[in-house]
Amino acid sequence: MKIAVASRDGISVAGNISKCKSWMIFQSDAVGFGLMDQRQIKLVEMIVLPREQVFQYYLDDMPHPLADCDGVVGASADDGFVSRMALRGINAMLTTEADPVKAVADYLNEQMAPPKSRPISGRVNNVRSTLASHNG
């Protein structure tokens, strides 16, 4: 399983994943007989996306380096982003966990630390995102 974690500094999980250009790519393989608590997680790549491939600007007009990921993890994203990822077959998960490796382990064990509730600005961003997609 391949999971991408948004991380601006390569140390912690980043906030708004639709705007994040830096990603840590982790690979996980089950050890033993598929026990969820015995997975090996390793960092396989760090990617810095060019502006046109940052999800906020991405137009689906070229292959995307994260397209083969099973999931993406970050601290925040609007509902539109989560829906667009689902259409691509990518599970977008939000967490308050700051440690990228722990966030991936939580993802694999289906024990994500729930994201913080979004203030009104998050809802305004949803409206902007929707309007932009209809005006583009």
Number of C-alpha atoms within 10 A of each C-alpha: 13 19 27 26 29 29 27 17 11 15 12 19 28 27 20 16 27 19 16 21 20 21 26 25 21 21 18 17 14 14 12 9 7 10 10 15 12 14 17 13 19 14 15 11 11 16 15 15 16 11 13 15 21 18 19 16 12 14 12 11 8 9 8 14 11 18 12 14 18 16 22 24 28 28 24 25 22 18 15 16 18 18 14 14 17 13 10 13 14 19 18 23 20 24 21 17 21 17 16 24 19 14 26 27 20 16 19 18 14 10 12 19 16 12 15 11 8 11 8 9 9 15 13 12 15 17 14 12 17 12 11 10 11 8 7 6
